Amino acid sequence: KMVMNLKYGGITKEEYEELQDEILEKDRSSLQMTAICLVFMFTGLFLGSLVNNLMASNRIAYAMLWLCFVILYLITKNLKKKSKWLVLPLWYGAMTYMFVYAAVLNTIVRNDISATTFCIIMIVAPLLILDRPWHVFSYFTLVVLLFIPMAFHFKSSYLAFTDMVNILCCLFLGTVIHFGIIRTKLREMMQRRYIEKQRDTDNLTGCLTKAAFENQMMQCLKEDENAGVLLVMDVDKFKSINDNYGHTFGDLVLHTFGQNLAGTFPKNSLCGRFGGDEFVVWMPGILTKKEITEHLDELVDRIHSIKTPDGKIVITSSIGIAECPENGKTYQELFENADAALYTAKNLGRNRYVFCPDMGKGI
């Protein structure tokens, strides 16, 4: 349990991986805000160095740090979803830059005072970054091990020993605080995700609700450079199945249909139920027609395996397909075109799928 707490902050590996994107987004937001604050701070210090002789020796350092954090702010502000993995390296790079500045300031530039700046960073930095506790502890331990020899080399033994004690205390305190913060934040994120999942999930089929599907698909359209495939489908003659075999069997059909959607399409796909027997699927990314038809053929085979209790009727489905950006760039355009293709499939006799440009050529 202790190892799991150190590795994943009190949650399981699977839960941590599920939260990975949200953690990186929080780190990106935190890094962006930290960069803004440091830009203003070093702007003030640089301006102060122009009028205060005591600060003049640090003028170049202030200017370099100011430029560094301006660049960091611009990078984090324009970071794409696919580049989120850069967030943590940027965080550790920014902290390293600050630690180098503090180490030089507290040993070479001013070797007659305690390492106050270094200690402040040791306490504050763990409060800002959200990462696995053992990563943070390992990083700060390495920083401390590199700083202590510098202190004994450039400072008097008394000051160096005082710095060592203070910094080791800060390392312990910073680690404990970080562990407490990340444990609390991760549990809050898991709780919120559970509540959102309950709210956004259709209880019968396990698919997204209509509102949740629309919101997530529109977000995908913004982030995935308008590329993907929208499928609109329903169960053929579902009312007749309900009337002849009862609502219990009808619910079983819908449940199995929803489970088949989740098992057929890629993991990054969105599967939704719009009510009744109407389902939708969004597959993001650039897909060839061959790849799309392979998924659809697998889905058709799965659906055909659902039979009525007496075995007389095999469940079938009609499907309309709209590709982005060829058939539309917005959710509304894609849905209208896919829905039109669905009705074409029905008019052609059901139990088939129709691509939007191929209306009248059902497969």
Helices and strands as residue ranges (DSSP letters): H 2-8, H 13-18, H 20-51, G 53-58, H 59-77, G 81-86, H 87-104, I 105-109, H 116-128, H 133-154, H 157-200, H 210-223, E 228-235, H 238-264, E 270-275, E 278-284, H 289-304, E 317-324, H 331-347, E 353-355, G 356-358
